[in-house]
Amino acid sequence: MQPHQAESVLAGTKPAHRVPPVVGTVTGVPDGRDAVRDATRAAARATDHLLSLQQPGGWWKGDFETNVTMDTEDLLLREFLGIRTAEQTRATAAWIRSKQRSDGTWSVSPGGAADLSTTIEGYIGLRLDGDDPLAPHMARAAAWIRAQGGVARSRTFTRIWLALFGWWKWEDLPELPPELIYLPKWAPLNIYSFSCWARQAIVPLTIVCAHRPTVPAPFTLDELHTDPARPNPAVRRSPPMSWEGGFQRLDRLLHRWRTVAPPVLRRAAIRTATAWIIRRQEADGCFNGIQPPLVYSIIALRLCGFSLNHPVLRAALKAADAFLVHTPDGRRWVESCQSPVWDTCLAVTALADNGLAPDHPALIGAADWLLEREVTTQGDWSVRRPRLAPGGWAFGFHNRNYPDTDDTAEVVLALARLRHPDQARLTAAVDRAVAWNIGMQSRGGGWGAYDADNVSTLAARLPFCDFGEVTDPPSADVTAHVVEMLAAVGMADHPATRTGVGWLLAEQEPDGSWYGRWGVNHVYGTGTVVPALVAAGVPAGHPAVRRAVRWLTDHQNPDGGWGEKWESYTDPAWRGRGPSTASQTAWALLGLLAAGEHDSDAVTAGVRRLAATQREDGTWDEPEYTGTGFPGDLPLNYHLYRLLFPLSALGRYLKATKPGAA
């Protein structure tokens, strides 16, 4: 699928005064009868398009786009290993170049603010392709970087990449000792205090930081420093009694520990960390199915003496190649992750919402593929739940070590709607998944995605944790999916469900919305929680549901759709505000429909907005990033969101408006 290039029409603006939605002007037809007609036509086109995207094995997968740091880091990995080619570099640089803005900068999403670390890495990617630092597009980028404080103000992970090539001093980076692997599971800041995605990157980085490797740089980067003669300025120390000051002083102690650590202990720690990494290599050669842990693990293993022909590294490099997306015009970019299980279960739900028979061959093919990927082995989640039997699903093709409660809930919701030839097999898998998800409930009643009770407040204060979420606490959207799943399998009155409902009600924002951890943002959270509450038996007239309905209708755009800018994670003024997108409009509609609002003006206008903006091929344009990796730091573009969620919303609308519908 070709990524879209359009910029947000609201880029660089602040929220304007909210104009009440203009209902009845989206397609020029005045009532719900024509909305039903338009929705029927749009749903049929979208259904046909989605069916055409199913792979022969039964699965669906959309492209998974982030930002150009992934692309540059792929080139830097290959430069470090000595395997980068001119052809790879040229194709990747063409992609990076296409994402540069007129002021020379790069952002983490279309229309977003310029980002320092992303701009530094985008600049390096173009220099690897030979772009002249004096060329206007490069000079503008370098000038902007210097104006922001230069490399010294970039995040730690960017400076780790620079240190690999001598562009930054290792001693001026936070210390990550490999002996961290020996901290017991009950100790603060042990590796299981971190989220699975963070620990899978931190463990190999302890090896990298222990070795402090430097390979010859292909060029200098003096132009990115405010003072090339003094590129590593002293760090301002926080007060010693503050958390930041305390951890800064801990980091100084760790730097001293490096000079006195017994060599025998350090070698043993590196061996233990290496074994930890290898045990977590997936069948496809990846680590946790995520690109950053993959590249850090490759570097760490190479530093430990593994040859590029060693089976572990050979498989890992093959996995790195599998993350590449080649566009028809010859450009090349890197997915940070792959989402086939997630996309497939959502596709099954969307098609079932639109009346496909529960034994339709496309749905049975998807079910067979999903059943083959059930996780029946222990993973890192068992550290906190050692007696819990495995069951459930992961996000990607092969990450068996890291199933998650969110995918598991959505897969069960999809499978529960099917009539499978081997119903006993399907039922057994669902039963295992439900039991596993119940066992993964955190204290208080909510669910995190990958771990139970992964709520350390200390981890994020470490000096190297200056980018993204490093823990996995319960979130409203994941909890809602699990609650909805439990209700769908007849467990609405189970204690876990009731506790989950109570947790959700307590987490509602004063304005009536819910925060969205894995989607942007309050539109996602609210559109996810309301269907779960109603499915679990909370009446549509409950005050919490009515407050949510009011929040959604109050934030509908004049064009009938809904949107929310990524900036809402850091600026509350953007909550529920932004250009209308197909996926966010669908999320709002799913919430309103669950609350019984199918005949409201807001729903009619939203449905007509979807019908009016649908492309001829049955999908929708959506350049905006509406998925979330790290709130405030890493937006994601799931390329199938623009099809899957609108199709579900249209199907549920048509079912609700069908004569005789309850």
C-alpha positions, 0 to 999 in steps of 0.5 A: 500500500502506498503511504499518503503524503498529504499534510494536515490542514490544521498544521501549526494552528491552535484550536479555534472556537468550536462551531456546533456541528452542521448536520444534514449538509454532508451529502446534500440529503436531508434525512436518515433514510438516505444515510442508510442508502449511502451507508449500504453502498459504502459498506458494500464497497468497503467489504469488497475491498477488504476481502480483496486484501486477504492473503492466501494464508487467510490473514490481513496486514496493513503497512505500519508506518512511523517516522524516518528514524527507523529508516536511518537506523536501518542504514546505520546498522548496516554501516556498523556491520559493513554491509550497507550498499549504495542501492539500499542507501539510495532507496532509503534516502529517497524516502527520507527526502520525501518526508523532509519539510520546507524548513529542512526539518522532519516531524514524527507525523504529518503536520506535527511539530518539528522534532530535534532527534528525528531531524538529526537522524533524517539529516544523517540518512541523507548524508549517508547518501552523499547529500552535500551539507552545503546544499540548501535543504541540508543547510536549513536542517543543520541550522535548525538543529543548531538553533535547538541546541544541537546534538547535545539536546537530542534524546539518549537513543539518538546519541547512542547511535552517534556514539557508535561512529564517534560522533558522540562520547560514550562517557557522556551517555547514561551508564547501562551496566550489564550487571543489571541482569542480575537484579532479582525480580523483586528489586526496584529497577530490575529488568522486569520493572520495565515494559516488555518493549523497553526491557527487550531493548535495554538488555542488548544495550547494556552489552553495547554500552559495556563494549562502547564500540566505535567504528570509523565514521563516513563523515563528520557532523561538526555542523550539527553542534553549537560549538564543534570544539566542545560538542559534549557540554556539561549536563546541568545537575538537578538538586540532589534531593529531587528525583532527577538529581538523585538518579543523576548521582546514581548514574555517576556512581554507575560510571565509577562502577564501570572502572572498578567492576570485577572483569570476571563479573562483567564477563559473566553478566554479558554472557547471561545477557547474551543468553537472555537475548537468544532465548527470546529470539522468535521463529522469524529471527526477530526479537519481540517483533519490534525493529528497535530491539531487533537492531540493538540485539544484532549489534550486541550479538555482533560485539559478543563475537557472533559472525554474520553467518551465525544462525542467530544473526543470519535469522535476525538479519533476515528479519530486518529485511522483512521489515522493509517496505518497497514502494512502486517508485523505488523508495524503501522504508522500514516498519517498526513493527508488523500487525497481522494478528491485530489486523486480521481479527479486526478484519473478521469483526468488520466483515461479521459486522456487515453480515458475512455468514459466520461460516463464510470461507474468508472468515474461516480461513482467517480463523484457521490462521489465527488458531495456528498462532495461539500462544501456548508457551510461557513468556516474560508475562509469567514472571508476575503470573508464574502459575497462570496457564498460557493462552492468547495471541500476540501482535505480529507473525511470530512473537510467541514470547510476548502475547498481549491482552489487547490482541487476545481480547479482540481475537476472542471477540472475532472468533466468538462470532464464527461457526467453525468446522472444528468448533471444539478446537475454536472453543478450547482456544477461546477458553484458554485465552479468556482464562489467561486474560482474567489472570493478567488483570492488574490490582485495581481492576484494569489491564495493561497490554503485556504484563500485569502490575507493570506500574513502576514509577521509578523506571521513567526517571532513569537518565536514559529513559527520555523517550517513550513509555517504559512501563505498561500500566493498565489503560482504559482502551485495553481494559475496555477490550477485555471487558467487552470480550468477557461480556461477549463470552457470557461472563458479564457478571464475573468478578473480573468483569465487574472489577474492570467496569468499576475501574473504567468508571473511575477512570472517566475524565471530568469532561466525560471522555476516556484517555486513549493509550494505544490510539489517538486519543480521547476519541479512541478511548471514549469510542472504545470504552462505551461499547464495553460498558454497554456490553457488560450491562451498564445501561445506556442511560447511565450518567457515565455513558450520557457524559461520554455521548455529550462529549462525543457530540460536542466534539463533532466537526462541522463536516460531520466527522471526528478528529483529534490531533496527536498534540492532545497527548501534551496539550489538553486544548487539542482533546477531541479536536482536529481534522476529521479522519475516517478511523476517528469518525468511526471510533466516535460512531462506534461509541454513539451506536453502542449508546443507542444513538443510531437515529441521532443527528450526530450519527446520521451526519457521521455516517454520511461523512464516511459515505461522502469521503469514501474513495471509489475503491472502497477505502478512505484517505487518511494521511494522519497518524491515529495509532499510538506507540508512545503517548506524546512521543511516537505516533503510528500509522496503521494503514488498514485503520482507515478501512477496518473501523469505518467498515465496522461502524457502517455495519453496526449502523445498518444493523441498528437502523434495520426495521425491527432492530432492538 
